[in-house]
């Protein structure tokens, strides 16, 4: 759902789904956050950064 929301440029909805995934320990999406350019507009968003850190997959150097 996060990817669908990101494709629709609905950043708030995207972040809501990412936080939900993080809370539910669904970290399979964590890798995709760094490689899929659909999330690029969120790279400077504090909630996005914090969620990636909580998913233990935050690497600012590998971001676009």
LINRACOR-V259225 format. One record per backbone hydrogen bond with DSSP energy under -0.5 kcal/mol. NH is the residue of the N-H (numbers start at 1). CO is the residue of the C=O. If there is no record, write none. Layout:
# LINRACOR-V259225
NH,CO ; NH,CO
This chain:
# LINRACOR-V259225
5,1 ; 6,2 ; 7,3 ; 8,4 ; 9,6 ; 10,5 ; 11,9 ; 14,10 ; 15,11 ; 16,12 ; 17,13 ; 18,14 ; 19,15 ; 20,16 ; 21,17 ; 22,18 ; 23,19 ; 24,20 ; 25,22 ; 26,21 ; 27,25 ; 29,26 ; 30,27 ; 33,29 ; 34,30 ; 34,31 ; 35,31 ; 36,32 ; 37,35 ; 39,36 ; 40,37 ; 42,39 ; 43,40 ; 45,42 ; 49,45 ; 50,46 ; 51,47 ; 52,48 ; 53,49 ; 54,50 ; 55,51 ; 56,53 ; 57,52 ; 59,57 ; 62,59 ; 63,59 ; 63,60
